[in-house]
């Protein structure tokens, strides 16, 4: 049996904001631009997770389901400046939203951090080719092993 959490409206809002800002952070990380592939992946991943993630995260994703894209667009519009400035702003927003985690508990904090880390990686790699995702880490590992990197 899965663990269930009862979230307050404030917790749902803050955790939802953390998810939206995490996807934005992933999208702007390399070039400061949110392209359509990254946005589409963020929308897809949050939708899929409404039914495919751990039971204790489902209420958060269900809460986001109706307004994720609007939040994503609205939050993205706040980004201005250089790539580094956009990334710093998004990171600050993620940190601000995650301030609620200690109030929920240490086990949840660890699980939620892992969950948004996975979400970040999926959005971050959405614009990568299969070569970049699968072969590059293998090749890089080989180069490091033989002292060529």
MARNU-682207 format. One record per residue: residue number from 0; residue in three letters; x, y, z negated of N, C-alpha, C in turn. Coordinates in steps of 0.2 Angstrom, whole numbers. Atoms other than C-alpha are relative to their C-alpha. Layout:
# MARNU-682207
num: NUM, residuo: ALA, n_px: X, n_py: Y, n_pz: Z, ca_px: X, ca_py: Y, ca_pz: Z, c_px: X, c_py: Y, c_pz: Z
...
END
This chain:
# MARNU-682207
num: 0, residuo: UNK, n_px: 4, n_py: -6, n_pz: 0, ca_px: 0, ca_py: 0, ca_pz: 0, c_px: 4, c_py: 6, c_pz: 0
num: 1, residuo: UNK, n_px: -4, n_py: -6, n_pz: -1, ca_px: 7, ca_py: 17, ca_pz: 5, c_px: -2, c_py: 5, c_pz: -6
num: 2, residuo: UNK, n_px: 2, n_py: -5, n_pz: 5, ca_px: 8, ca_py: 31, ca_pz: -8, c_px: -4, c_py: 6, c_pz: 3
num: 3, residuo: UNK, n_px: 4, n_py: -6, n_pz: -3, ca_px: -4, ca_py: 45, ca_pz: -6, c_px: 1, c_py: 6, c_pz: -4
num: 4, residuo: UNK, n_px: -1, n_py: -6, n_pz: 4, ca_px: -2, ca_py: 63, ca_pz: -11, c_px: -6, c_py: 4, c_pz: 1
num: 5, residuo: UNK, n_px: 5, n_py: -5, n_pz: -1, ca_px: -15, ca_py: 76, ca_pz: -14, c_px: 3, c_py: 7, c_pz: 0
num: 6, residuo: UNK, n_px: -4, n_py: -6, n_pz: -1, ca_px: -9, ca_py: 92, ca_pz: -7, c_px: -5, c_py: 6, c_pz: -2
num: 7, residuo: UNK, n_px: 4, n_py: -7, n_pz: 1, ca_px: -16, ca_py: 110, ca_pz: -12, c_px: 0, c_py: 3, c_pz: 7
num: 8, residuo: UNK, n_px: 0, n_py: -4, n_pz: -6, ca_px: -20, ca_py: 122, ca_pz: 2, c_px: 7, c_py: 3, c_pz: 1
num: 9, residuo: UNK, n_px: -6, n_py: -3, n_pz: 0, ca_px: -4, ca_py: 131, ca_pz: -2, c_px: 6, c_py: -5, c_pz: 2
num: 10, residuo: UNK, n_px: -5, n_py: 5, n_pz: -2, ca_px: 7, ca_py: 115, ca_pz: -1, c_px: -1, c_py: -2, c_pz: 8
num: 11, residuo: UNK, n_px: 1, n_py: 1, n_pz: -7, ca_px: -1, ca_py: 111, ca_pz: 16, c_px: 2, c_py: 5, c_pz: 4
num: 12, residuo: UNK, n_px: -2, n_py: -5, n_pz: -4, ca_px: 2, ca_py: 128, ca_pz: 23, c_px: 8, c_py: 1, c_pz: 0
num: 13, residuo: UNK, n_px: -7, n_py: -1, n_pz: 0, ca_px: 20, ca_py: 129, ca_pz: 17, c_px: 4, c_py: -6, c_pz: 3
num: 14, residuo: UNK, n_px: -3, n_py: 6, n_pz: -3, ca_px: 24, ca_py: 111, ca_pz: 22, c_px: -1, c_py: 0, c_pz: 8
num: 15, residuo: UNK, n_px: 1, n_py: 0, n_pz: -7, ca_px: 16, ca_py: 114, ca_pz: 39, c_px: 4, c_py: 6, c_pz: 3
num: 16, residuo: UNK, n_px: -5, n_py: -5, n_pz: -2, ca_px: 26, ca_py: 130, ca_pz: 41, c_px: 7, c_py: -2, c_pz: 1
num: 17, residuo: UNK, n_px: -7, n_py: 3, n_pz: 0, ca_px: 42, ca_py: 121, ca_pz: 37, c_px: 0, c_py: -5, c_pz: 7
num: 18, residuo: UNK, n_px: 0, n_py: 4, n_pz: -6, ca_px: 37, ca_py: 109, ca_pz: 51, c_px: 1, c_py: 4, c_pz: 6
num: 19, residuo: UNK, n_px: 1, n_py: -4, n_pz: -6, ca_px: 33, ca_py: 122, ca_pz: 64, c_px: 7, c_py: 4, c_pz: 0
num: 20, residuo: UNK, n_px: -6, n_py: -3, n_pz: -1, ca_px: 49, ca_py: 132, ca_pz: 60, c_px: 6, c_py: -5, c_pz: 1
num: 21, residuo: UNK, n_px: -5, n_py: 5, n_pz: -1, ca_px: 60, ca_py: 116, ca_pz: 60, c_px: 0, c_py: -1, c_pz: 8
num: 22, residuo: UNK, n_px: 0, n_py: 1, n_pz: -7, ca_px: 54, ca_py: 113, ca_pz: 78, c_px: 2, c_py: 6, c_pz: 4
num: 23, residuo: UNK, n_px: -3, n_py: -6, n_pz: -4, ca_px: 58, ca_py: 131, ca_pz: 83, c_px: 7, c_py: 1, c_pz: -1
num: 24, residuo: UNK, n_px: -7, n_py: 0, n_pz: 1, ca_px: 75, ca_py: 130, ca_pz: 75, c_px: 3, c_py: -5, c_pz: 5
num: 25, residuo: UNK, n_px: -3, n_py: 5, n_pz: -5, ca_px: 78, ca_py: 114, ca_pz: 85, c_px: 1, c_py: 3, c_pz: 7
num: 26, residuo: UNK, n_px: 0, n_py: -3, n_pz: -7, ca_px: 73, ca_py: 123, ca_pz: 101, c_px: 5, c_py: 6, c_pz: 1
num: 27, residuo: UNK, n_px: -4, n_py: -6, n_pz: -2, ca_px: 83, ca_py: 139, ca_pz: 99, c_px: 8, c_py: -2, c_pz: -2
num: 28, residuo: UNK, n_px: -7, n_py: 1, n_pz: 3, ca_px: 99, ca_py: 130, ca_pz: 91, c_px: 6, c_py: 1, c_pz: 5
num: 29, residuo: UNK, n_px: -6, n_py: -1, n_pz: -5, ca_px: 110, ca_py: 129, ca_pz: 107, c_px: 0, c_py: 6, c_pz: 4
num: 30, residuo: UNK, n_px: -1, n_py: -6, n_pz: -4, ca_px: 105, ca_py: 143, ca_pz: 118, c_px: -5, c_py: 6, c_pz: -2
num: 31, residuo: UNK, n_px: 5, n_py: -6, n_pz: 2, ca_px: 92, ca_py: 154, ca_pz: 109, c_px: -6, c_py: 0, c_pz: 4
num: 32, residuo: UNK, n_px: 6, n_py: 0, n_pz: -4, ca_px: 79, ca_py: 150, ca_pz: 121, c_px: -5, c_py: -6, c_pz: -1
num: 33, residuo: UNK, n_px: 5, n_py: 6, n_pz: 1, ca_px: 63, ca_py: 139, ca_pz: 119, c_px: -3, c_py: -1, c_pz: 7
num: 34, residuo: UNK, n_px: 2, n_py: 2, n_pz: -7, ca_px: 60, ca_py: 130, ca_pz: 135, c_px: -6, c_py: -4, c_pz: -1
num: 35, residuo: UNK, n_px: 6, n_py: 4, n_pz: 0, ca_px: 44, ca_py: 121, ca_pz: 140, c_px: 1, c_py: -7, c_pz: -2
num: 36, residuo: UNK, n_px: -1, n_py: 7, n_pz: 2, ca_px: 52, ca_py: 104, ca_pz: 137, c_px: 0, c_py: -1, c_pz: -8
num: 37, residuo: UNK, n_px: -1, n_py: 0, n_pz: 7, ca_px: 56, ca_py: 108, ca_pz: 119, c_px: -7, c_py: 2, c_pz: -3
num: 38, residuo: UNK, n_px: 7, n_py: -2, n_pz: 2, ca_px: 39, ca_py: 116, ca_pz: 116, c_px: -5, c_py: -6, c_pz: 0
num: 39, residuo: UNK, n_px: 4, n_py: 6, n_pz: -2, ca_px: 30, ca_py: 101, ca_pz: 124, c_px: 2, c_py: -6, c_pz: -5
num: 40, residuo: UNK, n_px: -2, n_py: 5, n_pz: 5, ca_px: 40, ca_py: 89, ca_pz: 113, c_px: -2, c_py: 1, c_pz: -7
num: 41, residuo: UNK, n_px: 3, n_py: -2, n_pz: 7, ca_px: 36, ca_py: 99, ca_pz: 97, c_px: -7, c_py: -2, c_pz: -1
num: 42, residuo: UNK, n_px: 7, n_py: 1, n_pz: 0, ca_px: 18, ca_py: 98, ca_pz: 101, c_px: -2, c_py: -7, c_pz: 0
num: 43, residuo: UNK, n_px: 2, n_py: 7, n_pz: -1, ca_px: 18, ca_py: 80, ca_pz: 106, c_px: 2, c_py: -4, c_pz: -7
num: 44, residuo: UNK, n_px: -3, n_py: 4, n_pz: 6, ca_px: 29, ca_py: 74, ca_pz: 91, c_px: -5, c_py: 2, c_pz: -6
num: 45, residuo: UNK, n_px: 5, n_py: -1, n_pz: 6, ca_px: 17, ca_py: 83, ca_pz: 78, c_px: -7, c_py: -3, c_pz: 1
num: 46, residuo: UNK, n_px: 6, n_py: 3, n_pz: -2, ca_px: 2, ca_py: 76, ca_pz: 87, c_px: 1, c_py: -8, c_pz: -2
num: 47, residuo: UNK, n_px: -1, n_py: 7, n_pz: 1, ca_px: 9, ca_py: 58, ca_pz: 87, c_px: 0, c_py: -1, c_pz: -8
num: 48, residuo: UNK, n_px: -1, n_py: 1, n_pz: 7, ca_px: 13, ca_py: 60, ca_pz: 68, c_px: -6, c_py: 0, c_pz: -4
num: 49, residuo: UNK, n_px: 7, n_py: 0, n_pz: 4, ca_px: -5, ca_py: 63, ca_pz: 63, c_px: -2, c_py: -7, c_pz: -1
num: 50, residuo: UNK, n_px: 2, n_py: 7, n_pz: 1, ca_px: -7, ca_py: 44, ca_pz: 65, c_px: 5, c_py: -5, c_pz: 0
num: 51, residuo: UNK, n_px: -6, n_py: 5, n_pz: 0, ca_px: 10, ca_py: 36, ca_pz: 66, c_px: 5, c_py: 1, c_pz: -5
num: 52, residuo: UNK, n_px: -5, n_py: -1, n_pz: 5, ca_px: 19, ca_py: 43, ca_pz: 51, c_px: -2, c_py: -3, c_pz: -6
num: 53, residuo: UNK, n_px: 2, n_py: 2, n_pz: 7, ca_px: 19, ca_py: 38, ca_pz: 33, c_px: -6, c_py: 3, c_pz: -2
num: 54, residuo: UNK, n_px: 6, n_py: -3, n_pz: 2, ca_px: 3, ca_py: 40, ca_pz: 25, c_px: 0, c_py: 6, c_pz: -4
num: 55, residuo: UNK, n_px: 0, n_py: -6, n_pz: 4, ca_px: 9, ca_py: 53, ca_pz: 13, c_px: 2, c_py: 6, c_pz: 4
num: 56, residuo: UNK, n_px: -1, n_py: -6, n_pz: -5, ca_px: 14, ca_py: 64, ca_pz: 28, c_px: -6, c_py: 2, c_pz: 4
num: 57, residuo: UNK, n_px: 6, n_py: -1, n_pz: -5, ca_px: -2, ca_py: 62, ca_pz: 38, c_px: -4, c_py: 6, c_pz: -2
num: 58, residuo: UNK, n_px: 4, n_py: -6, n_pz: 2, ca_px: -12, ca_py: 75, ca_pz: 28, c_px: 3, c_py: 7, c_pz: 3
num: 59, residuo: UNK, n_px: -3, n_py: -6, n_pz: -2, ca_px: 1, ca_py: 88, ca_pz: 33, c_px: 0, c_py: 1, c_pz: 7
num: 60, residuo: UNK, n_px: 1, n_py: -1, n_pz: -7, ca_px: 1, ca_py: 84, ca_pz: 51, c_px: -7, c_py: 1, c_pz: 2
num: 61, residuo: UNK, n_px: 7, n_py: -1, n_pz: -2, ca_px: -18, ca_py: 83, ca_pz: 52, c_px: -2, c_py: 7, c_pz: -2
num: 62, residuo: UNK, n_px: 1, n_py: -7, n_pz: 1, ca_px: -18, ca_py: 100, ca_pz: 44, c_px: 2, c_py: 4, c_pz: 5
num: 63, residuo: UNK, n_px: -3, n_py: -3, n_pz: -6, ca_px: -7, ca_py: 106, ca_pz: 58, c_px: -3, c_py: -1, c_pz: 7
num: 64, residuo: UNK, n_px: 2, n_py: 3, n_pz: -7, ca_px: -16, ca_py: 97, ca_pz: 72, c_px: -4, c_py: 6, c_pz: 4
num: 65, residuo: UNK, n_px: 5, n_py: -4, n_pz: -3, ca_px: -29, ca_py: 111, ca_pz: 75, c_px: 4, c_py: 7, c_pz: 2
num: 66, residuo: UNK, n_px: -3, n_py: -7, n_pz: -1, ca_px: -16, ca_py: 126, ca_pz: 75, c_px: 7, c_py: 0, c_pz: 1
num: 67, residuo: UNK, n_px: -7, n_py: 1, n_pz: -1, ca_px: 1, ca_py: 119, ca_pz: 78, c_px: 3, c_py: 5, c_pz: 6
num: 68, residuo: UNK, n_px: -2, n_py: -4, n_pz: -5, ca_px: 3, ca_py: 127, ca_pz: 95, c_px: -1, c_py: 7, c_pz: -1
num: 69, residuo: UNK, n_px: 1, n_py: -7, n_pz: 1, ca_px: -4, ca_py: 144, ca_pz: 90, c_px: 5, c_py: 2, c_pz: -5
num: 70, residuo: UNK, n_px: -5, n_py: -2, n_pz: 5, ca_px: 8, ca_py: 144, ca_pz: 75, c_px: 7, c_py: 0, c_pz: 3
num: 71, residuo: UNK, n_px: -6, n_py: 0, n_pz: -4, ca_px: 22, ca_py: 139, ca_pz: 86, c_px: 1, c_py: 6, c_pz: 4
num: 72, residuo: UNK, n_px: -1, n_py: -6, n_pz: -4, ca_px: 19, ca_py: 153, ca_pz: 98, c_px: 0, c_py: 7, c_pz: -4
num: 73, residuo: UNK, n_px: -1, n_py: -6, n_pz: 5, ca_px: 16, ca_py: 166, ca_pz: 84, c_px: 6, c_py: 1, c_pz: -3
num: 74, residuo: UNK, n_px: -6, n_py: 0, n_pz: 3, ca_px: 31, ca_py: 161, ca_pz: 75, c_px: 6, c_py: 1, c_pz: 4
num: 75, residuo: UNK, n_px: -5, n_py: -1, n_pz: -5, ca_px: 42, ca_py: 160, ca_pz: 90, c_px: 0, c_py: 8, c_pz: 2
num: 76, residuo: UNK, n_px: 1, n_py: -7, n_pz: -1, ca_px: 36, ca_py: 178, ca_pz: 94, c_px: 4, c_py: 5, c_pz: -5
num: 77, residuo: UNK, n_px: -4, n_py: -4, n_pz: 5, ca_px: 45, ca_py: 184, ca_pz: 78, c_px: 8, c_py: 0, c_pz: 2
num: 78, residuo: UNK, n_px: -7, n_py: 0, n_pz: -1, ca_px: 62, ca_py: 179, ca_pz: 85, c_px: 2, c_py: 5, c_pz: 5
num: 79, residuo: UNK, n_px: -4, n_py: -5, n_pz: -4, ca_px: 73, ca_py: 193, ca_pz: 92, c_px: 7, c_py: 0, c_pz: -1
num: 80, residuo: UNK, n_px: -7, n_py: 0, n_pz: 1, ca_px: 91, ca_py: 196, ca_pz: 95, c_px: 4, c_py: -5, c_pz: 4
num: 81, residuo: UNK, n_px: -4, n_py: 5, n_pz: -3, ca_px: 105, ca_py: 185, ca_pz: 99, c_px: -2, c_py: -7, c_pz: -2
num: 82, residuo: UNK, n_px: 1, n_py: 7, n_pz: 2, ca_px: 105, ca_py: 166, ca_pz: 98, c_px: 1, c_py: -1, c_pz: -7
num: 83, residuo: UNK, n_px: -1, n_py: 0, n_pz: 7, ca_px: 113, ca_py: 167, ca_pz: 82, c_px: -5, c_py: 3, c_pz: -5
num: 84, residuo: UNK, n_px: 5, n_py: -3, n_pz: 4, ca_px: 101, ca_py: 179, ca_pz: 75, c_px: -7, c_py: -3, c_pz: 0
num: 85, residuo: UNK, n_px: 6, n_py: 4, n_pz: -1, ca_px: 86, ca_py: 169, ca_pz: 81, c_px: 1, c_py: -6, c_pz: -5
num: 86, residuo: UNK, n_px: -1, n_py: 6, n_pz: 4, ca_px: 94, ca_py: 153, ca_pz: 73, c_px: 0, c_py: 2, c_pz: -7
num: 87, residuo: UNK, n_px: -1, n_py: -2, n_pz: 7, ca_px: 98, ca_py: 162, ca_pz: 57, c_px: -7, c_py: 2, c_pz: -3
num: 88, residuo: UNK, n_px: 7, n_py: -2, n_pz: 2, ca_px: 80, ca_py: 169, ca_pz: 56, c_px: -4, c_py: -6, c_pz: -1
num: 89, residuo: UNK, n_px: 4, n_py: 6, n_pz: 1, ca_px: 72, ca_py: 152, ca_pz: 59, c_px: 2, c_py: -4, c_pz: -6
num: 90, residuo: UNK, n_px: -2, n_py: 4, n_pz: 5, ca_px: 83, ca_py: 144, ca_pz: 47, c_px: -2, c_py: 3, c_pz: -7
num: 91, residuo: UNK, n_px: 3, n_py: -4, n_pz: 7, ca_px: 78, ca_py: 157, ca_pz: 33, c_px: -7, c_py: -2, c_pz: -1
num: 92, residuo: UNK, n_px: 7, n_py: 2, n_pz: 1, ca_px: 60, ca_py: 153, ca_pz: 37, c_px: -1, c_py: -7, c_pz: -2
num: 93, residuo: UNK, n_px: 0, n_py: 7, n_pz: 3, ca_px: 63, ca_py: 134, ca_pz: 35, c_px: 1, c_py: 0, c_pz: -7
num: 94, residuo: UNK, n_px: -2, n_py: 0, n_pz: 7, ca_px: 71, ca_py: 137, ca_pz: 19, c_px: -5, c_py: 3, c_pz: -5
num: 95, residuo: UNK, n_px: 5, n_py: -3, n_pz: 4, ca_px: 58, ca_py: 149, ca_pz: 13, c_px: -6, c_py: -5, c_pz: -1
num: 96, residuo: UNK, n_px: 6, n_py: 5, n_pz: 0, ca_px: 44, ca_py: 136, ca_pz: 17, c_px: 1, c_py: -6, c_pz: -4
num: 97, residuo: UNK, n_px: -1, n_py: 6, n_pz: 4, ca_px: 53, ca_py: 122, ca_pz: 9, c_px: 2, c_py: 1, c_pz: -8
num: 98, residuo: UNK, n_px: -1, n_py: -1, n_pz: 7, ca_px: 55, ca_py: 131, ca_pz: -8, c_px: -6, c_py: -3, c_pz: -4
num: 99, residuo: UNK, n_px: 5, n_py: 3, n_pz: 3, ca_px: 39, ca_py: 122, ca_pz: -12, c_px: 2, c_py: -7, c_pz: -2
num: 100, residuo: UNK, n_px: -2, n_py: 7, n_pz: 1, ca_px: 47, ca_py: 105, ca_pz: -12, c_px: 2, c_py: -2, c_pz: -7
num: 101, residuo: UNK, n_px: -1, n_py: 2, n_pz: 7, ca_px: 54, ca_py: 104, ca_pz: -29, c_px: -6, c_py: 0, c_pz: -5
num: 102, residuo: UNK, n_px: 7, n_py: 1, n_pz: 4, ca_px: 36, ca_py: 107, ca_pz: -36, c_px: -3, c_py: -6, c_pz: 1
num: 103, residuo: UNK, n_px: 4, n_py: 6, n_pz: -2, ca_px: 30, ca_py: 92, ca_pz: -27, c_px: 4, c_py: -6, c_pz: -3
num: 104, residuo: UNK, n_px: -4, n_py: 5, n_pz: 3, ca_px: 44, ca_py: 81, ca_pz: -33, c_px: 6, c_py: -2, c_pz: 4
num: 105, residuo: UNK, n_px: -7, n_py: 2, n_pz: -4, ca_px: 62, ca_py: 74, ca_pz: -29, c_px: -1, c_py: -5, c_pz: 5
num: 106, residuo: UNK, n_px: 1, n_py: 6, n_pz: -4, ca_px: 56, ca_py: 58, ca_pz: -21, c_px: -3, c_py: 3, c_pz: 7
num: 107, residuo: UNK, n_px: 3, n_py: -3, n_pz: -6, ca_px: 45, ca_py: 68, ca_pz: -9, c_px: 4, c_py: 4, c_pz: 4
num: 108, residuo: UNK, n_px: -5, n_py: -5, n_pz: -3, ca_px: 58, ca_py: 81, ca_pz: -6, c_px: 5, c_py: -4, c_pz: 5
num: 109, residuo: UNK, n_px: -4, n_py: 4, n_pz: -4, ca_px: 70, ca_py: 67, ca_pz: 0, c_px: -3, c_py: -3, c_pz: 6
num: 110, residuo: UNK, n_px: 4, n_py: 3, n_pz: -6, ca_px: 57, ca_py: 59, ca_pz: 11, c_px: -2, c_py: 5, c_pz: 5
num: 111, residuo: UNK, n_px: 2, n_py: -6, n_pz: -4, ca_px: 51, ca_py: 76, ca_pz: 18, c_px: 6, c_py: 2, c_pz: 4
num: 112, residuo: UNK, n_px: -6, n_py: -2, n_pz: -3, ca_px: 68, ca_py: 81, ca_pz: 22, c_px: 3, c_py: -4, c_pz: 6
num: 113, residuo: UNK, n_px: -2, n_py: 5, n_pz: -6, ca_px: 72, ca_py: 65, ca_pz: 32, c_px: -5, c_py: 1, c_pz: 5
num: 114, residuo: UNK, n_px: 5, n_py: -1, n_pz: -5, ca_px: 55, ca_py: 67, ca_pz: 41, c_px: 1, c_py: 6, c_pz: 4
num: 115, residuo: UNK, n_px: -2, n_py: -6, n_pz: -4, ca_px: 59, ca_py: 85, ca_pz: 47, c_px: 6, c_py: -1, c_pz: 3
num: 116, residuo: UNK, n_px: -6, n_py: 1, n_pz: -3, ca_px: 76, ca_py: 80, ca_pz: 51, c_px: -1, c_py: -4, c_pz: 6
num: 117, residuo: UNK, n_px: 1, n_py: 4, n_pz: -6, ca_px: 70, ca_py: 66, ca_pz: 63, c_px: -4, c_py: 5, c_pz: 5
num: 118, residuo: UNK, n_px: 4, n_py: -5, n_pz: -4, ca_px: 57, ca_py: 79, ca_pz: 70, c_px: 5, c_py: 5, c_pz: 4
num: 119, residuo: UNK, n_px: -5, n_py: -4, n_pz: -3, ca_px: 72, ca_py: 91, ca_pz: 73, c_px: 3, c_py: -3, c_pz: 5
num: 120, residuo: UNK, n_px: -4, n_py: 3, n_pz: -5, ca_px: 82, ca_py: 79, ca_pz: 82, c_px: -4, c_py: -2, c_pz: 6
num: 121, residuo: UNK, n_px: 4, n_py: 1, n_pz: -5, ca_px: 68, ca_py: 74, ca_pz: 93, c_px: -2, c_py: 6, c_pz: 5
num: 122, residuo: UNK, n_px: 1, n_py: -7, n_pz: -4, ca_px: 64, ca_py: 92, ca_pz: 98, c_px: 7, c_py: 2, c_pz: 3
num: 123, residuo: UNK, n_px: -7, n_py: -2, n_pz: -2, ca_px: 83, ca_py: 96, ca_pz: 99, c_px: 2, c_py: -4, c_pz: 7
num: 124, residuo: UNK, n_px: -2, n_py: 5, n_pz: -5, ca_px: 86, ca_py: 81, ca_pz: 111, c_px: -5, c_py: 0, c_pz: 6
num: 125, residuo: UNK, n_px: 5, n_py: 0, n_pz: -5, ca_px: 70, ca_py: 84, ca_pz: 122, c_px: 2, c_py: 2, c_pz: 7
num: 126, residuo: UNK, n_px: -3, n_py: -2, n_pz: -6, ca_px: 80, ca_py: 93, ca_pz: 135, c_px: 6, c_py: -3, c_pz: 2
num: 127, residuo: UNK, n_px: -6, n_py: 4, n_pz: -1, ca_px: 94, ca_py: 81, ca_pz: 135, c_px: -1, c_py: -6, c_pz: 5
num: 128, residuo: UNK, n_px: 1, n_py: 6, n_pz: -4, ca_px: 97, ca_py: 68, ca_pz: 148, c_px: 1, c_py: -6, c_pz: -4
num: 129, residuo: UNK, n_px: -1, n_py: 6, n_pz: 3, ca_px: 98, ca_py: 50, ca_pz: 144, c_px: 8, c_py: -1, c_pz: -1
num: 130, residuo: UNK, n_px: -7, n_py: 0, n_pz: 1, ca_px: 117, ca_py: 51, ca_pz: 147, c_px: 2, c_py: 4, c_pz: -6
num: 131, residuo: UNK, n_px: -2, n_py: -4, n_pz: 6, ca_px: 119, ca_py: 65, ca_pz: 134, c_px: -2, c_py: -4, c_pz: -7
num: 132, residuo: UNK, n_px: 3, n_py: 3, n_pz: 6, ca_px: 108, ca_py: 55, ca_pz: 121, c_px: 3, c_py: -6, c_pz: -2
num: 133, residuo: UNK, n_px: -3, n_py: 6, n_pz: 1, ca_px: 115, ca_py: 38, ca_pz: 123, c_px: 7, c_py: -1, c_pz: 1
num: 134, residuo: UNK, n_px: -7, n_py: 2, n_pz: -2, ca_px: 131, ca_py: 37, ca_pz: 132, c_px: 5, c_py: 5, c_pz: -3
num: 135, residuo: UNK, n_px: -5, n_py: -5, n_pz: 2, ca_px: 140, ca_py: 53, ca_pz: 126, c_px: 2, c_py: -2, c_pz: -7
num: 136, residuo: UNK, n_px: -2, n_py: 2, n_pz: 7, ca_px: 140, ca_py: 47, ca_pz: 107, c_px: 5, c_py: -6, c_pz: 1
num: 137, residuo: UNK, n_px: -5, n_py: 6, n_pz: -1, ca_px: 148, ca_py: 31, ca_pz: 113, c_px: 6, c_py: 1, c_pz: 3
num: 138, residuo: UNK, n_px: -7, n_py: -2, n_pz: -3, ca_px: 161, ca_py: 39, ca_pz: 124, c_px: 4, c_py: 4, c_pz: -5
num: 139, residuo: UNK, n_px: -3, n_py: -4, n_pz: 4, ca_px: 165, ca_py: 51, ca_pz: 111, c_px: 3, c_py: -4, c_pz: -6
num: 140, residuo: UNK, n_px: -2, n_py: 5, n_pz: 5, ca_px: 167, ca_py: 37, ca_pz: 98, c_px: 6, c_py: -3, c_pz: 2
num: 141, residuo: UNK, n_px: -6, n_py: 4, n_pz: -3, ca_px: 179, ca_py: 28, ca_pz: 110, c_px: 6, c_py: 5, c_pz: 0
num: 142, residuo: UNK, n_px: -5, n_py: -5, n_pz: -1, ca_px: 189, ca_py: 44, ca_pz: 113, c_px: 3, c_py: 1, c_pz: -7
num: 143, residuo: UNK, n_px: -3, n_py: -1, n_pz: 7, ca_px: 191, ca_py: 47, ca_pz: 94, c_px: 4, c_py: -6, c_pz: -3
num: 144, residuo: UNK, n_px: -3, n_py: 6, n_pz: 2, ca_px: 195, ca_py: 29, ca_pz: 91, c_px: 7, c_py: -1, c_pz: 3
num: 145, residuo: UNK, n_px: -7, n_py: 0, n_pz: -3, ca_px: 210, ca_py: 30, ca_pz: 103, c_px: 4, c_py: 7, c_pz: -1
num: 146, residuo: UNK, n_px: -3, n_py: -6, n_pz: 1, ca_px: 215, ca_py: 47, ca_pz: 97, c_px: 0, c_py: 5, c_pz: 6
num: 147, residuo: UNK, n_px: 0, n_py: -4, n_pz: -6, ca_px: 210, ca_py: 56, ca_pz: 113, c_px: -4, c_py: 6, c_pz: 0
num: 148, residuo: UNK, n_px: 4, n_py: -5, n_pz: 1, ca_px: 199, ca_py: 68, ca_pz: 106, c_px: 2, c_py: 5, c_pz: -5
END
